[in-house]
Amino acid sequence: MASAVEQTTCDRCQAPLVLDAAYCDNCGERTRRARRTVRLAIRIELLCLVIVAVLVVGFSWIFYVQK
């Protein structure tokens, strides 16, 4: 497993970053940590959406079968 090394410079403009920054103060580029966090949030939202869709289809099917 790779160790978590704190990003100290921006990938785009190479400006130094503030400790635990989400964006570069110079150019506005997201840090690697911020990009990972956004990807994780999107995956969680998609998972929740799929679960809701499966529940709606499941309950609709149960309702249809019982009629």
PyMOL commands that set and color helices and strands:
alter all, ss='L'
color gray80, all
select helices_A, chain A and resi 32-66
alter helices_A, ss='H'
color red, helices_A
deselect
rebuild
show_as cartoon
